[in-house]
Amino acid sequence: MFTVVKKLEISASHQLKLTYKSKCQNLHGHNWIVHIYARSAELDENGMVIDFGHIKEAIHGRLDHKHVNDIMGDINPTAENMAKWIADELGEKCFKVVVQESEGNVAIYERD
């Protein structure tokens, strides 16, 4: 099994939709650190699991310096939902995404 990991820093804004009062309901931003894990039993015709540049374009290119709510649509842009959204955008080879929102706040999504 081959595994690759891509680390991205995404600077963007978001605004959470919550059922309780929180400062996170206000428009604010983060410098998220994202680790994307992809694997495959076989390499593609280029000798890769997935091209690192394709990951960067698909995720960093769509989220960096953007308002995440606009990109994720009806999905509440929590760190947890962002991790799953990233995995879904990259497809089945992506089996784990770690989204670090701040120094002490990390969300992880892993496929079963």
Biopython code that builds the backbone (N, CA, C, O; Angstrom):
import numpy as np
from Bio.PDB.StructureBuilder import StructureBuilder

atoms = [
    (1, "MET", "N", (0.847, -1.182, 0.000)),
    (1, "MET", "CA", (0.000, 0.000, 0.000)),
    (1, "MET", "C", (0.886, 1.237, 0.000)),
    (1, "MET", "O", (1.824, 1.335, 0.792)),
    (2, "PHE", "N", (0.595, 2.165, -0.873)),
    (2, "PHE", "CA", (1.307, 3.432, -0.941)),
    (2, "PHE", "C", (0.457, 4.510, -0.268)),
    (2, "PHE", "O", (-0.760, 4.550, -0.450)),
    (3, "THR", "N", (1.096, 5.375, 0.504)),
    (3, "THR", "CA", (0.413, 6.477, 1.170)),
    (3, "THR", "C", (1.183, 7.760, 0.922)),
    (3, "THR", "O", (2.411, 7.782, 1.001)),
    (4, "VAL", "N", (0.452, 8.838, 0.621)),
    (4, "VAL", "CA", (1.053, 10.162, 0.500)),
    (4, "VAL", "C", (0.305, 11.108, 1.439)),
    (4, "VAL", "O", (-0.870, 10.912, 1.750)),
    (5, "VAL", "N", (1.025, 12.135, 1.878)),
    (5, "VAL", "CA", (0.441, 13.140, 2.761)),
    (5, "VAL", "C", (0.774, 14.512, 2.189)),
    (5, "VAL", "O", (1.930, 14.803, 1.881)),
    (6, "LYS", "N", (-0.242, 15.348, 2.050)),
    (6, "LYS", "CA", (-0.068, 16.715, 1.573)),
    (6, "LYS", "C", (-0.479, 17.662, 2.686)),
    (6, "LYS", "O", (-1.570, 17.536, 3.244)),
    (7, "LYS", "N", (0.392, 18.610, 3.012)),
    (7, "LYS", "CA", (0.106, 19.620, 4.026)),
    (7, "LYS", "C", (-0.194, 20.936, 3.326)),
    (7, "LYS", "O", (0.554, 21.371, 2.451)),
    (8, "LEU", "N", (-1.301, 21.567, 3.720)),
    (8, "LEU", "CA", (-1.699, 22.849, 3.161)),
    (8, "LEU", "C", (-1.962, 23.842, 4.281)),
    (8, "LEU", "O", (-2.383, 23.454, 5.370)),
    (9, "GLU", "N", (-1.720, 25.116, 4.022)),
    (9, "GLU", "CA", (-2.180, 26.174, 4.913)),
    (9, "GLU", "C", (-3.209, 26.969, 4.139)),
    (9, "GLU", "O", (-2.943, 27.468, 3.047)),
    (10, "ILE", "N", (-4.395, 27.077, 4.727)),
    (10, "ILE", "CA", (-5.500, 27.760, 4.080)),
    (10, "ILE", "C", (-5.920, 28.942, 4.941)),
    (10, "ILE", "O", (-6.321, 28.767, 6.092)),
    (11, "SER", "N", (-5.828, 30.139, 4.386)),
    (11, "SER", "CA", (-6.285, 31.352, 5.056)),
    (11, "SER", "C", (-7.632, 31.712, 4.458)),
    (11, "SER", "O", (-7.743, 31.975, 3.261)),
    (12, "ALA", "N", (-8.655, 31.720, 5.304)),
    (12, "ALA", "CA", (-10.001, 31.978, 4.794)),
    (12, "ALA", "C", (-10.913, 32.410, 5.929)),
    (12, "ALA", "O", (-10.556, 32.334, 7.105)),
    (13, "SER", "N", (-12.096, 32.865, 5.547)),
    (13, "SER", "CA", (-13.094, 33.236, 6.545)),
    (13, "SER", "C", (-14.222, 32.209, 6.545)),
    (13, "SER", "O", (-14.409, 31.461, 5.585)),
    (14, "HIS", "N", (-14.962, 32.194, 7.640)),
    (14, "HIS", "CA", (-16.190, 31.411, 7.700)),
    (14, "HIS", "C", (-17.080, 31.982, 8.789)),
    (14, "HIS", "O", (-16.664, 32.835, 9.573)),
    (15, "GLN", "N", (-18.289, 31.503, 8.823)),
    (15, "GLN", "CA", (-19.277, 31.940, 9.788)),
    (15, "GLN", "C", (-20.132, 30.731, 10.108)),
    (15, "GLN", "O", (-20.840, 30.221, 9.239)),
    (16, "LEU", "N", (-20.072, 30.269, 11.347)),
    (16, "LEU", "CA", (-20.791, 29.052, 11.723)),
    (16, "LEU", "C", (-22.267, 29.330, 11.977)),
    (16, "LEU", "O", (-22.647, 30.392, 12.470)),
    (17, "LYS", "N", (-23.089, 28.342, 11.623)),
    (17, "LYS", "CA", (-24.520, 28.371, 11.905)),
    (17, "LYS", "C", (-24.746, 27.433, 13.085)),
    (17, "LYS", "O", (-24.640, 26.216, 12.936)),
    (18, "LEU", "N", (-25.054, 27.982, 14.250)),
    (18, "LEU", "CA", (-25.145, 27.189, 15.464)),
    (18, "LEU", "C", (-26.511, 27.338, 16.124)),
    (18, "LEU", "O", (-27.215, 28.322, 15.898)),
    (19, "THR", "N", (-26.876, 26.363, 16.933)),
    (19, "THR", "CA", (-28.150, 26.392, 17.654)),
    (19, "THR", "C", (-28.007, 27.054, 19.017)),
    (19, "THR", "O", (-28.973, 27.112, 19.777)),
    (20, "TYR", "N", (-26.819, 27.554, 19.338)),
    (20, "TYR", "CA", (-26.553, 28.234, 20.606)),
    (20, "TYR", "C", (-25.744, 29.496, 20.309)),
    (20, "TYR", "O", (-25.150, 29.624, 19.239)),
    (21, "LYS", "N", (-25.728, 30.415, 21.255)),
    (21, "LYS", "CA", (-25.023, 31.680, 21.074)),
    (21, "LYS", "C", (-23.509, 31.447, 21.200)),
    (21, "LYS", "O", (-23.036, 30.831, 22.155)),
    (22, "SER", "N", (-22.768, 31.953, 20.213)),
    (22, "SER", "CA", (-21.318, 31.778, 20.187)),
    (22, "SER", "C", (-20.688, 32.878, 19.344)),
    (22, "SER", "O", (-21.283, 33.336, 18.368)),
    (23, "LYS", "N", (-19.493, 33.298, 19.717)),
    (23, "LYS", "CA", (-18.783, 34.294, 18.906)),
    (23, "LYS", "C", (-18.447, 33.741, 17.520)),
    (23, "LYS", "O", (-18.193, 34.511, 16.593)),
    (24, "CYS", "N", (-18.444, 32.420, 17.372)),
    (24, "CYS", "CA", (-18.139, 31.805, 16.076)),
    (24, "CYS", "C", (-19.266, 31.988, 15.059)),
    (24, "CYS", "O", (-19.102, 31.659, 13.884)),
    (25, "GLN", "N", (-20.402, 32.510, 15.505)),
    (25, "GLN", "CA", (-21.477, 32.846, 14.574)),
    (25, "GLN", "C", (-21.150, 34.119, 13.801)),
    (25, "GLN", "O", (-21.746, 34.392, 12.759)),
    (26, "ASN", "N", (-20.208, 34.888, 14.315)),
    (26, "ASN", "CA", (-19.757, 36.098, 13.629)),
    (26, "ASN", "C", (-18.769, 35.724, 12.524)),
    (26, "ASN", "O", (-18.071, 34.714, 12.609)),
    (27, "LEU", "N", (-18.727, 36.548, 11.503)),
    (27, "LEU", "CA", (-17.749, 36.360, 10.439)),
    (27, "LEU", "C", (-16.346, 36.476, 11.044)),
    (27, "LEU", "O", (-16.037, 37.458, 11.719)),
    (28, "HIS", "N", (-15.508, 35.478, 10.800)),
    (28, "HIS", "CA", (-14.137, 35.489, 11.306)),
    (28, "HIS", "C", (-13.282, 34.596, 10.415)),
    (28, "HIS", "O", (-13.802, 33.920, 9.527)),
    (29, "GLY", "N", (-11.981, 34.593, 10.648)),
    (29, "GLY", "CA", (-11.084, 33.819, 9.801)),
    (29, "GLY", "C", (-10.085, 33.001, 10.586)),
    (29, "GLY", "O", (-9.901, 33.183, 11.789)),
    (30, "HIS", "N", (-9.448, 32.096, 9.870)),
    (30, "HIS", "CA", (-8.418, 31.222, 10.442)),
    (30, "HIS", "C", (-7.310, 31.023, 9.412)),
    (30, "HIS", "O", (-7.489, 31.268, 8.219)),
    (31, "ASN", "N", (-6.184, 30.580, 9.899)),
    (31, "ASN", "CA", (-5.132, 30.008, 9.067)),
    (31, "ASN", "C", (-5.135, 28.522, 9.386)),
    (31, "ASN", "O", (-4.380, 28.057, 10.240)),
    (32, "TRP", "N", (-5.995, 27.779, 8.687)),
    (32, "TRP", "CA", (-6.109, 26.347, 8.931)),
    (32, "TRP", "C", (-4.865, 25.631, 8.403)),
    (32, "TRP", "O", (-4.344, 25.964, 7.338)),
    (33, "ILE", "N", (-4.407, 24.656, 9.160)),
    (33, "ILE", "CA", (-3.373, 23.732, 8.685)),
    (33, "ILE", "C", (-4.095, 22.420, 8.387)),
    (33, "ILE", "O", (-4.759, 21.855, 9.255)),
    (34, "VAL", "N", (-3.958, 21.950, 7.164)),
    (34, "VAL", "CA", (-4.682, 20.763, 6.722)),
    (34, "VAL", "C", (-3.688, 19.703, 6.262)),
    (34, "VAL", "O", (-2.810, 19.976, 5.443)),
    (35, "HIS", "N", (-3.832, 18.499, 6.790)),
    (35, "HIS", "CA", (-3.043, 17.350, 6.332)),
    (35, "HIS", "C", (-3.997, 16.400, 5.627)),
    (35, "HIS", "O", (-5.002, 15.973, 6.195)),
    (36, "ILE", "N", (-3.671, 16.078, 4.392)),
    (36, "ILE", "CA", (-4.509, 15.220, 3.560)),
    (36, "ILE", "C", (-3.754, 13.920, 3.309)),
    (36, "ILE", "O", (-2.613, 13.935, 2.848)),
    (37, "TYR", "N", (-4.397, 12.800, 3.615)),
    (37, "TYR", "CA", (-3.799, 11.479, 3.469)),
    (37, "TYR", "C", (-4.515, 10.727, 2.354)),
    (37, "TYR", "O", (-5.741, 10.615, 2.358)),
    (38, "ALA", "N", (-3.738, 10.210, 1.395)),
    (38, "ALA", "CA", (-4.305, 9.419, 0.306)),
    (38, "ALA", "C", (-3.490, 8.138, 0.165)),
    (38, "ALA", "O", (-2.288, 8.113, 0.431)),
    (39, "ARG", "N", (-4.170, 7.074, -0.260)),
    (39, "ARG", "CA", (-3.451, 5.805, -0.426)),
    (39, "ARG", "C", (-4.020, 5.011, -1.586)),
    (39, "ARG", "O", (-5.154, 5.204, -2.023)),
    (40, "SER", "N", (-3.174, 4.107, -2.062)),
    (40, "SER", "CA", (-3.573, 3.228, -3.145)),
    (40, "SER", "C", (-2.665, 2.006, -3.144)),
    (40, "SER", "O", (-1.471, 2.106, -2.861)),
    (41, "ALA", "N", (-3.236, 0.866, -3.460)),
    (41, "ALA", "CA", (-2.435, -0.361, -3.565)),
    (41, "ALA", "C", (-1.557, -0.315, -4.812)),
    (41, "ALA", "O", (-0.484, -0.917, -4.847)),
    (42, "GLU", "N", (-2.014, 0.396, -5.821)),
    (42, "GLU", "CA", (-1.287, 0.501, -7.085)),
    (42, "GLU", "C", (-1.032, 1.971, -7.415)),
    (42, "GLU", "O", (-1.858, 2.835, -7.120)),
    (43, "LEU", "N", (0.095, 2.238, -8.016)),
    (43, "LEU", "CA", (0.390, 3.586, -8.482)),
    (43, "LEU", "C", (-0.229, 3.791, -9.861)),
    (43, "LEU", "O", (-0.419, 2.831, -10.608)),
    (44, "ASP", "N", (-0.542, 5.035, -10.197)),
    (44, "ASP", "CA", (-1.107, 5.320, -11.514)),
    (44, "ASP", "C", (-0.015, 5.244, -12.580)),
    (44, "ASP", "O", (1.133, 4.916, -12.278)),
    (45, "GLU", "N", (-0.374, 5.546, -13.817)),
    (45, "GLU", "CA", (0.575, 5.432, -14.934)),
    (45, "GLU", "C", (1.754, 6.394, -14.807)),
    (45, "GLU", "O", (2.754, 6.250, -15.511)),
    (46, "ASN", "N", (1.637, 7.381, -13.903)),
    (46, "ASN", "CA", (2.731, 8.324, -13.656)),
    (46, "ASN", "C", (3.566, 7.958, -12.437)),
    (46, "ASN", "O", (4.488, 8.685, -12.067)),
    (47, "GLY", "N", (3.240, 6.827, -11.815)),
    (47, "GLY", "CA", (3.978, 6.395, -10.642)),
    (47, "GLY", "C", (3.553, 7.115, -9.369)),
    (47, "GLY", "O", (4.349, 7.258, -8.441)),
    (48, "MET", "N", (2.287, 7.574, -9.319)),
    (48, "MET", "CA", (1.794, 8.333, -8.172)),
    (48, "MET", "C", (0.511, 7.741, -7.605)),
    (48, "MET", "O", (-0.252, 7.075, -8.304)),
    (49, "VAL", "N", (0.297, 8.002, -6.324)),
    (49, "VAL", "CA", (-1.014, 7.746, -5.719)),
    (49, "VAL", "C", (-1.969, 8.817, -6.235)),
    (49, "VAL", "O", (-3.036, 8.510, -6.766)),
    (50, "ILE", "N", (-1.574, 10.068, -6.072)),
    (50, "ILE", "CA", (-2.300, 11.240, -6.560)),
    (50, "ILE", "C", (-1.271, 12.363, -6.655)),
    (50, "ILE", "O", (-0.379, 12.460, -5.812)),
    (51, "ASP", "N", (-1.387, 13.185, -7.645)),
    (51, "ASP", "CA", (-0.433, 14.270, -7.839)),
    (51, "ASP", "C", (-0.629, 15.322, -6.741)),
    (51, "ASP", "O", (-1.745, 15.797, -6.530)),
    (52, "PHE", "N", (0.453, 15.686, -6.044)),
    (52, "PHE", "CA", (0.368, 16.706, -4.992)),
    (52, "PHE", "C", (-0.192, 18.019, -5.539)),
    (52, "PHE", "O", (-0.932, 18.717, -4.846)),
    (53, "GLY", "N", (0.155, 18.347, -6.758)),
    (53, "GLY", "CA", (-0.341, 19.570, -7.380)),
    (53, "GLY", "C", (-1.848, 19.538, -7.596)),
    (53, "GLY", "O", (-2.519, 20.564, -7.487)),
    (54, "HIS", "N", (-2.380, 18.351, -7.904)),
    (54, "HIS", "CA", (-3.832, 18.229, -8.071)),
    (54, "HIS", "C", (-4.552, 18.426, -6.745)),
    (54, "HIS", "O", (-5.630, 19.018, -6.702)),
    (55, "ILE", "N", (-3.958, 17.932, -5.665)),
    (55, "ILE", "CA", (-4.544, 18.151, -4.337)),
    (55, "ILE", "C", (-4.555, 19.650, -4.040)),
    (55, "ILE", "O", (-5.571, 20.197, -3.613)),
    (56, "LYS", "N", (-3.427, 20.304, -4.268)),
    (56, "LYS", "CA", (-3.328, 21.731, -3.973)),
    (56, "LYS", "C", (-4.347, 22.522, -4.776)),
    (56, "LYS", "O", (-5.013, 23.407, -4.238)),
    (57, "GLU", "N", (-4.469, 22.214, -6.044)),
    (57, "GLU", "CA", (-5.411, 22.932, -6.906)),
    (57, "GLU", "C", (-6.860, 22.691, -6.463)),
    (57, "GLU", "O", (-7.658, 23.626, -6.399)),
    (58, "ALA", "N", (-7.187, 21.446, -6.162)),
    (58, "ALA", "CA", (-8.564, 21.088, -5.812)),
    (58, "ALA", "C", (-9.005, 21.656, -4.470)),
    (58, "ALA", "O", (-10.180, 21.978, -4.292)),
    (59, "ILE", "N", (-8.079, 21.783, -3.525)),
    (59, "ILE", "CA", (-8.455, 22.217, -2.175)),
    (59, "ILE", "C", (-7.954, 23.628, -1.890)),
    (59, "ILE", "O", (-8.757, 24.530, -1.651)),
    (60, "HIS", "N", (-6.662, 23.829, -1.913)),
    (60, "HIS", "CA", (-6.102, 25.151, -1.625)),
    (60, "HIS", "C", (-6.627, 26.173, -2.635)),
    (60, "HIS", "O", (-7.019, 27.278, -2.260)),
    (61, "GLY", "N", (-6.633, 25.804, -3.887)),
    (61, "GLY", "CA", (-7.086, 26.708, -4.929)),
    (61, "GLY", "C", (-8.533, 27.138, -4.781)),
    (61, "GLY", "O", (-8.910, 28.225, -5.218)),
    (62, "ARG", "N", (-9.341, 26.294, -4.171)),
    (62, "ARG", "CA", (-10.765, 26.615, -4.004)),
    (62, "ARG", "C", (-11.076, 27.312, -2.693)),
    (62, "ARG", "O", (-12.042, 28.071, -2.620)),
    (63, "LEU", "N", (-10.273, 27.073, -1.642)),
    (63, "LEU", "CA", (-10.603, 27.592, -0.319)),
    (63, "LEU", "C", (-9.755, 28.777, 0.131)),
    (63, "LEU", "O", (-10.240, 29.637, 0.866)),
    (64, "ASP", "N", (-8.499, 28.833, -0.299)),
    (64, "ASP", "CA", (-7.594, 29.853, 0.228)),
    (64, "ASP", "C", (-8.044, 31.264, -0.159)),
    (64, "ASP", "O", (-8.357, 31.539, -1.317)),
    (65, "HIS", "N", (-8.069, 32.144, 0.837)),
    (65, "HIS", "CA", (-8.482, 33.540, 0.677)),
    (65, "HIS", "C", (-9.904, 33.664, 0.123)),
    (65, "HIS", "O", (-10.213, 34.553, -0.671)),
    (66, "LYS", "N", (-10.746, 32.750, 0.568)),
    (66, "LYS", "CA", (-12.155, 32.755, 0.192)),
    (66, "LYS", "C", (-13.009, 32.747, 1.461)),
    (66, "LYS", "O", (-12.495, 32.603, 2.571)),
    (67, "HIS", "N", (-14.320, 32.904, 1.275)),
    (67, "HIS", "CA", (-15.290, 32.730, 2.353)),
    (67, "HIS", "C", (-15.802, 31.291, 2.235)),
    (67, "HIS", "O", (-16.541, 30.968, 1.306)),
    (68, "VAL", "N", (-15.412, 30.440, 3.165)),
    (68, "VAL", "CA", (-15.667, 29.000, 3.069)),
    (68, "VAL", "C", (-17.156, 28.695, 2.944)),
    (68, "VAL", "O", (-17.529, 27.739, 2.264)),
    (69, "ASN", "N", (-18.008, 29.482, 3.580)),
    (69, "ASN", "CA", (-19.459, 29.261, 3.460)),
    (69, "ASN", "C", (-19.898, 29.286, 2.001)),
    (69, "ASN", "O", (-20.765, 28.510, 1.600)),
    (70, "ASP", "N", (-19.308, 30.166, 1.212)),
    (70, "ASP", "CA", (-19.676, 30.276, -0.200)),
    (70, "ASP", "C", (-19.254, 29.045, -0.988)),
    (70, "ASP", "O", (-19.911, 28.687, -1.966)),
    (71, "ILE", "N", (-18.188, 28.400, -0.588)),
    (71, "ILE", "CA", (-17.668, 27.235, -1.314)),
    (71, "ILE", "C", (-18.394, 25.961, -0.914)),
    (71, "ILE", "O", (-18.714, 25.133, -1.767)),
    (72, "MET", "N", (-18.657, 25.798, 0.381)),
    (72, "MET", "CA", (-19.257, 24.557, 0.880)),
    (72, "MET", "C", (-20.782, 24.548, 0.802)),
    (72, "MET", "O", (-21.403, 23.542, 1.145)),
    (73, "GLY", "N", (-21.386, 25.625, 0.368)),
    (73, "GLY", "CA", (-22.829, 25.658, 0.176)),
    (73, "GLY", "C", (-23.610, 25.548, 1.477)),
    (73, "GLY", "O", (-23.393, 26.328, 2.404)),
    (74, "ASP", "N", (-24.515, 24.585, 1.548)),
    (74, "ASP", "CA", (-25.392, 24.416, 2.703)),
    (74, "ASP", "C", (-24.727, 23.697, 3.875)),
    (74, "ASP", "O", (-25.347, 23.534, 4.926)),
    (75, "ILE", "N", (-23.493, 23.270, 3.714)),
    (75, "ILE", "CA", (-22.789, 22.554, 4.786)),
    (75, "ILE", "C", (-22.232, 23.565, 5.782)),
    (75, "ILE", "O", (-21.516, 24.485, 5.388)),
    (76, "ASN", "N", (-22.548, 23.410, 7.059)),
    (76, "ASN", "CA", (-22.021, 24.288, 8.104)),
    (76, "ASN", "C", (-20.498, 24.110, 8.147)),
    (76, "ASN", "O", (-20.033, 22.994, 8.379)),
    (77, "PRO", "N", (-19.709, 25.162, 7.935)),
    (77, "PRO", "CA", (-18.262, 25.007, 7.765)),
    (77, "PRO", "C", (-17.474, 24.863, 9.074)),
    (77, "PRO", "O", (-16.531, 25.613, 9.326)),
    (78, "THR", "N", (-17.866, 23.906, 9.886)),
    (78, "THR", "CA", (-17.074, 23.558, 11.067)),
    (78, "THR", "C", (-15.805, 22.851, 10.610)),
    (78, "THR", "O", (-15.719, 22.407, 9.465)),
    (79, "ALA", "N", (-14.837, 22.745, 11.480)),
    (79, "ALA", "CA", (-13.603, 22.022, 11.136)),
    (79, "ALA", "C", (-13.916, 20.569, 10.778)),
    (79, "ALA", "O", (-13.309, 20.004, 9.867)),
    (80, "GLU", "N", (-14.864, 19.970, 11.498)),
    (80, "GLU", "CA", (-15.247, 18.577, 11.226)),
    (80, "GLU", "C", (-15.834, 18.438, 9.825)),
    (80, "GLU", "O", (-15.456, 17.548, 9.064)),
    (81, "ASN", "N", (-16.772, 19.339, 9.498)),
    (81, "ASN", "CA", (-17.395, 19.279, 8.177)),
    (81, "ASN", "C", (-16.408, 19.629, 7.071)),
    (81, "ASN", "O", (-16.493, 19.084, 5.971)),
    (82, "MET", "N", (-15.479, 20.528, 7.349)),
    (82, "MET", "CA", (-14.453, 20.848, 6.354)),
    (82, "MET", "C", (-13.596, 19.619, 6.048)),
    (82, "MET", "O", (-13.272, 19.355, 4.890)),
    (83, "ALA", "N", (-13.230, 18.872, 7.090)),
    (83, "ALA", "CA", (-12.408, 17.675, 6.892)),
    (83, "ALA", "C", (-13.119, 16.670, 5.999)),
    (83, "ALA", "O", (-12.509, 16.116, 5.083)),
    (84, "LYS", "N", (-14.402, 16.427, 6.253)),
    (84, "LYS", "CA", (-15.155, 15.476, 5.423)),
    (84, "LYS", "C", (-15.333, 16.021, 4.009)),
    (84, "LYS", "O", (-15.192, 15.276, 3.040)),
    (85, "TRP", "N", (-15.638, 17.305, 3.879)),
    (85, "TRP", "CA", (-15.821, 17.911, 2.564)),
    (85, "TRP", "C", (-14.558, 17.763, 1.716)),
    (85, "TRP", "O", (-14.635, 17.432, 0.533)),
    (86, "ILE", "N", (-13.408, 18.007, 2.318)),
    (86, "ILE", "CA", (-12.126, 17.866, 1.605)),
    (86, "ILE", "C", (-11.941, 16.428, 1.134)),
    (86, "ILE", "O", (-11.584, 16.194, -0.021)),
    (87, "ALA", "N", (-12.184, 15.459, 2.025)),
    (87, "ALA", "CA", (-12.051, 14.051, 1.647)),
    (87, "ALA", "C", (-12.991, 13.705, 0.499)),
    (87, "ALA", "O", (-12.592, 13.031, -0.450)),
    (88, "ASP", "N", (-14.225, 14.159, 0.580)),
    (88, "ASP", "CA", (-15.201, 13.880, -0.473)),
    (88, "ASP", "C", (-14.790, 14.509, -1.802)),
    (88, "ASP", "O", (-14.969, 13.903, -2.859)),
    (89, "GLU", "N", (-14.244, 15.713, -1.751)),
    (89, "GLU", "CA", (-13.806, 16.390, -2.974)),
    (89, "GLU", "C", (-12.675, 15.630, -3.660)),
    (89, "GLU", "O", (-12.583, 15.629, -4.887)),
    (90, "LEU", "N", (-11.821, 14.989, -2.880)),
    (90, "LEU", "CA", (-10.656, 14.292, -3.448)),
    (90, "LEU", "C", (-10.951, 12.851, -3.855)),
    (90, "LEU", "O", (-10.177, 12.254, -4.603)),
    (91, "GLY", "N", (-12.044, 12.291, -3.380)),
    (91, "GLY", "CA", (-12.420, 10.944, -3.796)),
    (91, "GLY", "C", (-11.912, 9.851, -2.886)),
    (91, "GLY", "O", (-11.332, 10.110, -1.832)),
    (92, "GLU", "N", (-12.141, 8.628, -3.312)),
    (92, "GLU", "CA", (-11.929, 7.463, -2.446)),
    (92, "GLU", "C", (-10.473, 7.220, -2.052)),
    (92, "GLU", "O", (-10.226, 6.586, -1.026)),
    (93, "LYS", "N", (-9.516, 7.695, -2.817)),
    (93, "LYS", "CA", (-8.111, 7.521, -2.424)),
    (93, "LYS", "C", (-7.791, 8.302, -1.156)),
    (93, "LYS", "O", (-6.895, 7.921, -0.403)),
    (94, "CYS", "N", (-8.509, 9.384, -0.917)),
    (94, "CYS", "CA", (-8.303, 10.189, 0.281)),
    (94, "CYS", "C", (-9.027, 9.514, 1.439)),
    (94, "CYS", "O", (-10.257, 9.458, 1.465)),
    (95, "PHE", "N", (-8.263, 9.004, 2.391)),
    (95, "PHE", "CA", (-8.873, 8.246, 3.479)),
    (95, "PHE", "C", (-8.865, 8.974, 4.821)),
    (95, "PHE", "O", (-9.522, 8.537, 5.766)),
    (96, "LYS", "N", (-8.126, 10.084, 4.913)),
    (96, "LYS", "CA", (-8.043, 10.800, 6.180)),
    (96, "LYS", "C", (-7.697, 12.260, 5.905)),
    (96, "LYS", "O", (-6.861, 12.567, 5.055)),
    (97, "VAL", "N", (-8.361, 13.158, 6.645)),
    (97, "VAL", "CA", (-8.053, 14.580, 6.571)),
    (97, "VAL", "C", (-8.020, 15.127, 7.987)),
    (97, "VAL", "O", (-8.933, 14.893, 8.779)),
    (98, "VAL", "N", (-6.960, 15.856, 8.296)),
    (98, "VAL", "CA", (-6.799, 16.499, 9.598)),
    (98, "VAL", "C", (-6.856, 18.003, 9.372)),
    (98, "VAL", "O", (-6.072, 18.553, 8.599)),
    (99, "VAL", "N", (-7.789, 18.666, 10.052)),
    (99, "VAL", "CA", (-7.953, 20.113, 9.931)),
    (99, "VAL", "C", (-7.645, 20.734, 11.286)),
    (99, "VAL", "O", (-8.366, 20.518, 12.260)),
    (100, "GLN", "N", (-6.576, 21.501, 11.336)),
    (100, "GLN", "CA", (-6.195, 22.215, 12.558)),
    (100, "GLN", "C", (-6.653, 23.653, 12.400)),
    (100, "GLN", "O", (-6.137, 24.398, 11.567)),
    (101, "GLU", "N", (-7.636, 24.035, 13.218)),
    (101, "GLU", "CA", (-8.224, 25.363, 13.120)),
    (101, "GLU", "C", (-7.415, 26.401, 13.886)),
    (101, "GLU", "O", (-7.300, 27.554, 13.469)),
    (102, "SER", "N", (-6.863, 25.977, 15.000)),
    (102, "SER", "CA", (-6.004, 26.832, 15.816)),
    (102, "SER", "C", (-5.071, 25.906, 16.589)),
    (102, "SER", "O", (-5.149, 24.684, 16.457)),
    (103, "GLU", "N", (-4.204, 26.481, 17.380)),
    (103, "GLU", "CA", (-3.180, 25.683, 18.071)),
    (103, "GLU", "C", (-3.767, 24.499, 18.834)),
    (103, "GLU", "O", (-3.181, 23.416, 18.834)),
    (104, "GLY", "N", (-4.906, 24.687, 19.479)),
    (104, "GLY", "CA", (-5.443, 23.613, 20.308)),
    (104, "GLY", "C", (-6.680, 22.932, 19.773)),
    (104, "GLY", "O", (-7.280, 22.118, 20.475)),
    (105, "ASN", "N", (-7.090, 23.245, 18.524)),
    (105, "ASN", "CA", (-8.342, 22.706, 17.987)),
    (105, "ASN", "C", (-8.103, 21.974, 16.671)),
    (105, "ASN", "O", (-7.746, 22.572, 15.657)),
    (106, "VAL", "N", (-8.313, 20.653, 16.722)),
    (106, "VAL", "CA", (-8.065, 19.797, 15.557)),
    (106, "VAL", "C", (-9.272, 18.894, 15.338)),
    (106, "VAL", "O", (-9.815, 18.327, 16.287)),
    (107, "ALA", "N", (-9.688, 18.764, 14.079)),
    (107, "ALA", "CA", (-10.746, 17.829, 13.716)),
    (107, "ALA", "C", (-10.178, 16.840, 12.712)),
    (107, "ALA", "O", (-9.390, 17.207, 11.839)),
    (108, "ILE", "N", (-10.584, 15.582, 12.842)),
    (108, "ILE", "CA", (-10.090, 14.525, 11.947)),
    (108, "ILE", "C", (-11.276, 13.790, 11.359)),
    (108, "ILE", "O", (-12.213, 13.418, 12.066)),
    (109, "TYR", "N", (-11.218, 13.584, 10.041)),
    (109, "TYR", "CA", (-12.202, 12.733, 9.373)),
    (109, "TYR", "C", (-11.450, 11.558, 8.774)),
    (109, "TYR", "O", (-10.447, 11.741, 8.085)),
    (110, "GLU", "N", (-11.939, 10.341, 9.038)),
    (110, "GLU", "CA", (-11.359, 9.136, 8.467)),
    (110, "GLU", "C", (-12.469, 8.287, 7.884)),
    (110, "GLU", "O", (-13.507, 8.081, 8.514)),
    (111, "ARG", "N", (-12.245, 7.799, 6.679)),
    (111, "ARG", "CA", (-13.211, 6.873, 6.073)),
    (111, "ARG", "C", (-13.095, 5.519, 6.764)),
    (111, "ARG", "O", (-12.018, 5.128, 7.214)),
    (112, "ASP", "N", (-14.215, 4.811, 6.840)),
    (112, "ASP", "CA", (-14.211, 3.459, 7.437)),
    (112, "ASP", "C", (-13.491, 2.484, 6.543)),
    (112, "ASP", "O", (-13.385, 1.304, 6.875)),
]
sb = StructureBuilder()
sb.init_structure("model")
sb.init_model(0)
sb.init_chain("A")
sb.init_seg("    ")
for serial, (resi, resn, name, xyz) in enumerate(atoms, 1):
    if name == "N":
        sb.init_residue(resn, " ", resi, " ")
    sb.init_atom(name, np.array(xyz, "f"), 0.0, 1.0, " ", f" {name:<3s}", serial, name[0])
structure = sb.get_structure()
